[in-house]
Amino acid sequence: MQVKRFFAADMRQAMKLVRDELGADAAIIGNRRIAGGVELTAALDYTPPGAGPARAEHGTRRRAAQDRLAHCVGPG
């Protein structure tokens, strides 16, 4: 994961800096006002808390269980 801070006079300029350097897939993970403007903290390849591999694995197991149940019960 690549994390970087950006400083600019306003939010519009800060967002442009983020897009220019990290691209459109960057996630803003923090912002605050500072003297003379704003500070943005942005990350590339960011996975929010609770959306990691364990959550994805749970969804996969749930779908597999639903498929098994549908197979046993058959069409309505």
Phi and psi restraints in degrees (range 20) as a CNS / XPLOR table:
assign (resid 1 and name C) (resid 2 and name N)
       (resid 2 and name CA) (resid 2 and name C) 1.0 -105.8 20.0 2
assign (resid 2 and name N) (resid 2 and name CA)
       (resid 2 and name C) (resid 3 and name N) 1.0 122.4 20.0 2
assign (resid 2 and name C) (resid 3 and name N)
       (resid 3 and name CA) (resid 3 and name C) 1.0 -120.6 20.0 2
assign (resid 3 and name N) (resid 3 and name CA)
       (resid 3 and name C) (resid 4 and name N) 1.0 136.7 20.0 2
assign (resid 3 and name C) (resid 4 and name N)
       (resid 4 and name CA) (resid 4 and name C) 1.0 -148.4 20.0 2
assign (resid 4 and name N) (resid 4 and name CA)
       (resid 4 and name C) (resid 5 and name N) 1.0 148.3 20.0 2
assign (resid 4 and name C) (resid 5 and name N)
       (resid 5 and name CA) (resid 5 and name C) 1.0 -101.2 20.0 2
assign (resid 5 and name N) (resid 5 and name CA)
       (resid 5 and name C) (resid 6 and name N) 1.0 143.6 20.0 2
assign (resid 5 and name C) (resid 6 and name N)
       (resid 6 and name CA) (resid 6 and name C) 1.0 -128.1 20.0 2
assign (resid 6 and name N) (resid 6 and name CA)
       (resid 6 and name C) (resid 7 and name N) 1.0 139.3 20.0 2
assign (resid 6 and name C) (resid 7 and name N)
       (resid 7 and name CA) (resid 7 and name C) 1.0 -121.0 20.0 2
assign (resid 7 and name N) (resid 7 and name CA)
       (resid 7 and name C) (resid 8 and name N) 1.0 135.4 20.0 2
assign (resid 7 and name C) (resid 8 and name N)
       (resid 8 and name CA) (resid 8 and name C) 1.0 -155.2 20.0 2
assign (resid 8 and name N) (resid 8 and name CA)
       (resid 8 and name C) (resid 9 and name N) 1.0 168.2 20.0 2
assign (resid 8 and name C) (resid 9 and name N)
       (resid 9 and name CA) (resid 9 and name C) 1.0 -70.3 20.0 2
assign (resid 9 and name N) (resid 9 and name CA)
       (resid 9 and name C) (resid 10 and name N) 1.0 -31.8 20.0 2
assign (resid 9 and name C) (resid 10 and name N)
       (resid 10 and name CA) (resid 10 and name C) 1.0 -148.0 20.0 2
assign (resid 10 and name N) (resid 10 and name CA)
       (resid 10 and name C) (resid 11 and name N) 1.0 171.5 20.0 2
assign (resid 10 and name C) (resid 11 and name N)
       (resid 11 and name CA) (resid 11 and name C) 1.0 -63.6 20.0 2
assign (resid 11 and name N) (resid 11 and name CA)
       (resid 11 and name C) (resid 12 and name N) 1.0 -39.3 20.0 2
assign (resid 11 and name C) (resid 12 and name N)
       (resid 12 and name CA) (resid 12 and name C) 1.0 -59.9 20.0 2
assign (resid 12 and name N) (resid 12 and name CA)
       (resid 12 and name C) (resid 13 and name N) 1.0 -45.4 20.0 2
assign (resid 12 and name C) (resid 13 and name N)
       (resid 13 and name CA) (resid 13 and name C) 1.0 -67.4 20.0 2
assign (resid 13 and name N) (resid 13 and name CA)
       (resid 13 and name C) (resid 14 and name N) 1.0 -38.5 20.0 2
assign (resid 13 and name C) (resid 14 and name N)
       (resid 14 and name CA) (resid 14 and name C) 1.0 -64.1 20.0 2
assign (resid 14 and name N) (resid 14 and name CA)
       (resid 14 and name C) (resid 15 and name N) 1.0 -43.2 20.0 2
assign (resid 14 and name C) (resid 15 and name N)
       (resid 15 and name CA) (resid 15 and name C) 1.0 -62.9 20.0 2
assign (resid 15 and name N) (resid 15 and name CA)
       (resid 15 and name C) (resid 16 and name N) 1.0 -37.5 20.0 2
assign (resid 15 and name C) (resid 16 and name N)
       (resid 16 and name CA) (resid 16 and name C) 1.0 -64.2 20.0 2
assign (resid 16 and name N) (resid 16 and name CA)
       (resid 16 and name C) (resid 17 and name N) 1.0 -41.2 20.0 2
assign (resid 16 and name C) (resid 17 and name N)
       (resid 17 and name CA) (resid 17 and name C) 1.0 -60.9 20.0 2
assign (resid 17 and name N) (resid 17 and name CA)
       (resid 17 and name C) (resid 18 and name N) 1.0 -43.0 20.0 2
assign (resid 17 and name C) (resid 18 and name N)
       (resid 18 and name CA) (resid 18 and name C) 1.0 -61.1 20.0 2
assign (resid 18 and name N) (resid 18 and name CA)
       (resid 18 and name C) (resid 19 and name N) 1.0 -50.7 20.0 2
assign (resid 18 and name C) (resid 19 and name N)
       (resid 19 and name CA) (resid 19 and name C) 1.0 -60.2 20.0 2
assign (resid 19 and name N) (resid 19 and name CA)
       (resid 19 and name C) (resid 20 and name N) 1.0 -42.9 20.0 2
assign (resid 19 and name C) (resid 20 and name N)
       (resid 20 and name CA) (resid 20 and name C) 1.0 -64.1 20.0 2
assign (resid 20 and name N) (resid 20 and name CA)
       (resid 20 and name C) (resid 21 and name N) 1.0 -37.2 20.0 2
assign (resid 20 and name C) (resid 21 and name N)
       (resid 21 and name CA) (resid 21 and name C) 1.0 -91.8 20.0 2
assign (resid 21 and name N) (resid 21 and name CA)
       (resid 21 and name C) (resid 22 and name N) 1.0 -41.7 20.0 2
assign (resid 21 and name C) (resid 22 and name N)
       (resid 22 and name CA) (resid 22 and name C) 1.0 -105.7 20.0 2
assign (resid 22 and name N) (resid 22 and name CA)
       (resid 22 and name C) (resid 23 and name N) 1.0 -17.1 20.0 2
assign (resid 22 and name C) (resid 23 and name N)
       (resid 23 and name CA) (resid 23 and name C) 1.0 95.9 20.0 2
assign (resid 23 and name N) (resid 23 and name CA)
       (resid 23 and name C) (resid 24 and name N) 1.0 175.9 20.0 2
assign (resid 23 and name C) (resid 24 and name N)
       (resid 24 and name CA) (resid 24 and name C) 1.0 -71.4 20.0 2
assign (resid 24 and name N) (resid 24 and name CA)
       (resid 24 and name C) (resid 25 and name N) 1.0 -17.1 20.0 2
assign (resid 24 and name C) (resid 25 and name N)
       (resid 25 and name CA) (resid 25 and name C) 1.0 -87.2 20.0 2
assign (resid 25 and name N) (resid 25 and name CA)
       (resid 25 and name C) (resid 26 and name N) 1.0 2.0 20.0 2
assign (resid 25 and name C) (resid 26 and name N)
       (resid 26 and name CA) (resid 26 and name C) 1.0 -68.6 20.0 2
assign (resid 26 and name N) (resid 26 and name CA)
       (resid 26 and name C) (resid 27 and name N) 1.0 146.4 20.0 2
assign (resid 26 and name C) (resid 27 and name N)
       (resid 27 and name CA) (resid 27 and name C) 1.0 -110.6 20.0 2
assign (resid 27 and name N) (resid 27 and name CA)
       (resid 27 and name C) (resid 28 and name N) 1.0 133.2 20.0 2
assign (resid 27 and name C) (resid 28 and name N)
       (resid 28 and name CA) (resid 28 and name C) 1.0 -82.3 20.0 2
assign (resid 28 and name N) (resid 28 and name CA)
       (resid 28 and name C) (resid 29 and name N) 1.0 117.5 20.0 2
assign (resid 28 and name C) (resid 29 and name N)
       (resid 29 and name CA) (resid 29 and name C) 1.0 -108.1 20.0 2
assign (resid 29 and name N) (resid 29 and name CA)
       (resid 29 and name C) (resid 30 and name N) 1.0 -3.0 20.0 2
assign (resid 29 and name C) (resid 30 and name N)
       (resid 30 and name CA) (resid 30 and name C) 1.0 -169.7 20.0 2
assign (resid 30 and name N) (resid 30 and name CA)
       (resid 30 and name C) (resid 31 and name N) 1.0 149.0 20.0 2
assign (resid 30 and name C) (resid 31 and name N)
       (resid 31 and name CA) (resid 31 and name C) 1.0 -152.0 20.0 2
assign (resid 31 and name N) (resid 31 and name CA)
       (resid 31 and name C) (resid 32 and name N) 1.0 151.6 20.0 2
assign (resid 31 and name C) (resid 32 and name N)
       (resid 32 and name CA) (resid 32 and name C) 1.0 -162.3 20.0 2
assign (resid 32 and name N) (resid 32 and name CA)
       (resid 32 and name C) (resid 33 and name N) 1.0 156.1 20.0 2
assign (resid 32 and name C) (resid 33 and name N)
       (resid 33 and name CA) (resid 33 and name C) 1.0 -81.9 20.0 2
assign (resid 33 and name N) (resid 33 and name CA)
       (resid 33 and name C) (resid 34 and name N) 1.0 140.2 20.0 2
assign (resid 33 and name C) (resid 34 and name N)
       (resid 34 and name CA) (resid 34 and name C) 1.0 -131.6 20.0 2
assign (resid 34 and name N) (resid 34 and name CA)
       (resid 34 and name C) (resid 35 and name N) 1.0 168.7 20.0 2
assign (resid 34 and name C) (resid 35 and name N)
       (resid 35 and name CA) (resid 35 and name C) 1.0 -59.8 20.0 2
assign (resid 35 and name N) (resid 35 and name CA)
       (resid 35 and name C) (resid 36 and name N) 1.0 120.4 20.0 2
assign (resid 35 and name C) (resid 36 and name N)
       (resid 36 and name CA) (resid 36 and name C) 1.0 91.4 20.0 2
assign (resid 36 and name N) (resid 36 and name CA)
       (resid 36 and name C) (resid 37 and name N) 1.0 4.1 20.0 2
assign (resid 36 and name C) (resid 37 and name N)
       (resid 37 and name CA) (resid 37 and name C) 1.0 157.3 20.0 2
assign (resid 37 and name N) (resid 37 and name CA)
       (resid 37 and name C) (resid 38 and name N) 1.0 -137.2 20.0 2
assign (resid 37 and name C) (resid 38 and name N)
       (resid 38 and name CA) (resid 38 and name C) 1.0 -133.8 20.0 2
assign (resid 38 and name N) (resid 38 and name CA)
       (resid 38 and name C) (resid 39 and name N) 1.0 156.6 20.0 2
assign (resid 38 and name C) (resid 39 and name N)
       (resid 39 and name CA) (resid 39 and name C) 1.0 -122.4 20.0 2
assign (resid 39 and name N) (resid 39 and name CA)
       (resid 39 and name C) (resid 40 and name N) 1.0 127.5 20.0 2
assign (resid 39 and name C) (resid 40 and name N)
       (resid 40 and name CA) (resid 40 and name C) 1.0 -113.9 20.0 2
assign (resid 40 and name N) (resid 40 and name CA)
       (resid 40 and name C) (resid 41 and name N) 1.0 139.3 20.0 2
assign (resid 40 and name C) (resid 41 and name N)
       (resid 41 and name CA) (resid 41 and name C) 1.0 -111.4 20.0 2
assign (resid 41 and name N) (resid 41 and name CA)
       (resid 41 and name C) (resid 42 and name N) 1.0 124.4 20.0 2
assign (resid 41 and name C) (resid 42 and name N)
       (resid 42 and name CA) (resid 42 and name C) 1.0 -128.1 20.0 2
assign (resid 42 and name N) (resid 42 and name CA)
       (resid 42 and name C) (resid 43 and name N) 1.0 153.0 20.0 2
assign (resid 42 and name C) (resid 43 and name N)
       (resid 43 and name CA) (resid 43 and name C) 1.0 -134.0 20.0 2
assign (resid 43 and name N) (resid 43 and name CA)
       (resid 43 and name C) (resid 44 and name N) 1.0 150.1 20.0 2
assign (resid 43 and name C) (resid 44 and name N)
       (resid 44 and name CA) (resid 44 and name C) 1.0 -112.6 20.0 2
assign (resid 44 and name N) (resid 44 and name CA)
       (resid 44 and name C) (resid 45 and name N) 1.0 138.4 20.0 2
assign (resid 44 and name C) (resid 45 and name N)
       (resid 45 and name CA) (resid 45 and name C) 1.0 65.7 20.0 2
assign (resid 45 and name N) (resid 45 and name CA)
       (resid 45 and name C) (resid 46 and name N) 1.0 43.1 20.0 2
assign (resid 45 and name C) (resid 46 and name N)
       (resid 46 and name CA) (resid 46 and name C) 1.0 -89.8 20.0 2
assign (resid 46 and name N) (resid 46 and name CA)
       (resid 46 and name C) (resid 47 and name N) 1.0 131.7 20.0 2
assign (resid 46 and name C) (resid 47 and name N)
       (resid 47 and name CA) (resid 47 and name C) 1.0 -114.1 20.0 2
assign (resid 47 and name N) (resid 47 and name CA)
       (resid 47 and name C) (resid 48 and name N) 1.0 115.8 20.0 2
assign (resid 47 and name C) (resid 48 and name N)
       (resid 48 and name CA) (resid 48 and name C) 1.0 -63.6 20.0 2
assign (resid 48 and name N) (resid 48 and name CA)
       (resid 48 and name C) (resid 49 and name N) 1.0 153.5 20.0 2
assign (resid 48 and name C) (resid 49 and name N)
       (resid 49 and name CA) (resid 49 and name C) 1.0 -57.9 20.0 2
assign (resid 49 and name N) (resid 49 and name CA)
       (resid 49 and name C) (resid 50 and name N) 1.0 139.5 20.0 2
assign (resid 49 and name C) (resid 50 and name N)
       (resid 50 and name CA) (resid 50 and name C) 1.0 88.3 20.0 2
assign (resid 50 and name N) (resid 50 and name CA)
       (resid 50 and name C) (resid 51 and name N) 1.0 -4.8 20.0 2
assign (resid 50 and name C) (resid 51 and name N)
       (resid 51 and name CA) (resid 51 and name C) 1.0 -115.9 20.0 2
assign (resid 51 and name N) (resid 51 and name CA)
       (resid 51 and name C) (resid 52 and name N) 1.0 21.7 20.0 2
assign (resid 51 and name C) (resid 52 and name N)
       (resid 52 and name CA) (resid 52 and name C) 1.0 -79.7 20.0 2
assign (resid 52 and name N) (resid 52 and name CA)
       (resid 52 and name C) (resid 53 and name N) 1.0 -168.7 20.0 2
assign (resid 52 and name C) (resid 53 and name N)
       (resid 53 and name CA) (resid 53 and name C) 1.0 -60.4 20.0 2
assign (resid 53 and name N) (resid 53 and name CA)
       (resid 53 and name C) (resid 54 and name N) 1.0 -35.1 20.0 2
assign (resid 53 and name C) (resid 54 and name N)
       (resid 54 and name CA) (resid 54 and name C) 1.0 -62.5 20.0 2
assign (resid 54 and name N) (resid 54 and name CA)
       (resid 54 and name C) (resid 55 and name N) 1.0 -40.6 20.0 2
assign (resid 54 and name C) (resid 55 and name N)
       (resid 55 and name CA) (resid 55 and name C) 1.0 -67.4 20.0 2
assign (resid 55 and name N) (resid 55 and name CA)
       (resid 55 and name C) (resid 56 and name N) 1.0 -41.8 20.0 2
assign (resid 55 and name C) (resid 56 and name N)
       (resid 56 and name CA) (resid 56 and name C) 1.0 -63.8 20.0 2
assign (resid 56 and name N) (resid 56 and name CA)
       (resid 56 and name C) (resid 57 and name N) 1.0 -39.9 20.0 2
assign (resid 56 and name C) (resid 57 and name N)
       (resid 57 and name CA) (resid 57 and name C) 1.0 -64.2 20.0 2
assign (resid 57 and name N) (resid 57 and name CA)
       (resid 57 and name C) (resid 58 and name N) 1.0 -40.2 20.0 2
assign (resid 57 and name C) (resid 58 and name N)
       (resid 58 and name CA) (resid 58 and name C) 1.0 -59.9 20.0 2
assign (resid 58 and name N) (resid 58 and name CA)
       (resid 58 and name C) (resid 59 and name N) 1.0 -44.0 20.0 2
assign (resid 58 and name C) (resid 59 and name N)
       (resid 59 and name CA) (resid 59 and name C) 1.0 -62.7 20.0 2
assign (resid 59 and name N) (resid 59 and name CA)
       (resid 59 and name C) (resid 60 and name N) 1.0 -37.9 20.0 2
assign (resid 59 and name C) (resid 60 and name N)
       (resid 60 and name CA) (resid 60 and name C) 1.0 -65.8 20.0 2
assign (resid 60 and name N) (resid 60 and name CA)
       (resid 60 and name C) (resid 61 and name N) 1.0 -43.9 20.0 2
assign (resid 60 and name C) (resid 61 and name N)
       (resid 61 and name CA) (resid 61 and name C) 1.0 -64.9 20.0 2
assign (resid 61 and name N) (resid 61 and name CA)
       (resid 61 and name C) (resid 62 and name N) 1.0 -38.9 20.0 2
assign (resid 61 and name C) (resid 62 and name N)
       (resid 62 and name CA) (resid 62 and name C) 1.0 -64.0 20.0 2
assign (resid 62 and name N) (resid 62 and name CA)
       (resid 62 and name C) (resid 63 and name N) 1.0 -44.7 20.0 2
assign (resid 62 and name C) (resid 63 and name N)
       (resid 63 and name CA) (resid 63 and name C) 1.0 -62.2 20.0 2
assign (resid 63 and name N) (resid 63 and name CA)
       (resid 63 and name C) (resid 64 and name N) 1.0 -39.9 20.0 2
assign (resid 63 and name C) (resid 64 and name N)
       (resid 64 and name CA) (resid 64 and name C) 1.0 -63.9 20.0 2
assign (resid 64 and name N) (resid 64 and name CA)
       (resid 64 and name C) (resid 65 and name N) 1.0 -41.0 20.0 2
assign (resid 64 and name C) (resid 65 and name N)
       (resid 65 and name CA) (resid 65 and name C) 1.0 -65.7 20.0 2
assign (resid 65 and name N) (resid 65 and name CA)
       (resid 65 and name C) (resid 66 and name N) 1.0 -40.5 20.0 2
assign (resid 65 and name C) (resid 66 and name N)
       (resid 66 and name CA) (resid 66 and name C) 1.0 -64.0 20.0 2
assign (resid 66 and name N) (resid 66 and name CA)
       (resid 66 and name C) (resid 67 and name N) 1.0 -39.5 20.0 2
assign (resid 66 and name C) (resid 67 and name N)
       (resid 67 and name CA) (resid 67 and name C) 1.0 -64.5 20.0 2
assign (resid 67 and name N) (resid 67 and name CA)
       (resid 67 and name C) (resid 68 and name N) 1.0 -42.0 20.0 2
assign (resid 67 and name C) (resid 68 and name N)
       (resid 68 and name CA) (resid 68 and name C) 1.0 -63.4 20.0 2
assign (resid 68 and name N) (resid 68 and name CA)
       (resid 68 and name C) (resid 69 and name N) 1.0 -42.5 20.0 2
assign (resid 68 and name C) (resid 69 and name N)
       (resid 69 and name CA) (resid 69 and name C) 1.0 -63.4 20.0 2
assign (resid 69 and name N) (resid 69 and name CA)
       (resid 69 and name C) (resid 70 and name N) 1.0 -44.2 20.0 2
assign (resid 69 and name C) (resid 70 and name N)
       (resid 70 and name CA) (resid 70 and name C) 1.0 -62.7 20.0 2
assign (resid 70 and name N) (resid 70 and name CA)
       (resid 70 and name C) (resid 71 and name N) 1.0 -36.1 20.0 2
assign (resid 70 and name C) (resid 71 and name N)
       (resid 71 and name CA) (resid 71 and name C) 1.0 -67.0 20.0 2
assign (resid 71 and name N) (resid 71 and name CA)
       (resid 71 and name C) (resid 72 and name N) 1.0 -40.6 20.0 2
assign (resid 71 and name C) (resid 72 and name N)
       (resid 72 and name CA) (resid 72 and name C) 1.0 -71.1 20.0 2
assign (resid 72 and name N) (resid 72 and name CA)
       (resid 72 and name C) (resid 73 and name N) 1.0 -40.7 20.0 2
assign (resid 72 and name C) (resid 73 and name N)
       (resid 73 and name CA) (resid 73 and name C) 1.0 -79.9 20.0 2
assign (resid 73 and name N) (resid 73 and name CA)
       (resid 73 and name C) (resid 74 and name N) 1.0 -36.7 20.0 2
assign (resid 73 and name C) (resid 74 and name N)
       (resid 74 and name CA) (resid 74 and name C) 1.0 81.3 20.0 2
assign (resid 74 and name N) (resid 74 and name CA)
       (resid 74 and name C) (resid 75 and name N) 1.0 177.2 20.0 2
assign (resid 74 and name C) (resid 75 and name N)
       (resid 75 and name CA) (resid 75 and name C) 1.0 -67.8 20.0 2
assign (resid 75 and name N) (resid 75 and name CA)
       (resid 75 and name C) (resid 76 and name N) 1.0 146.6 20.0 2
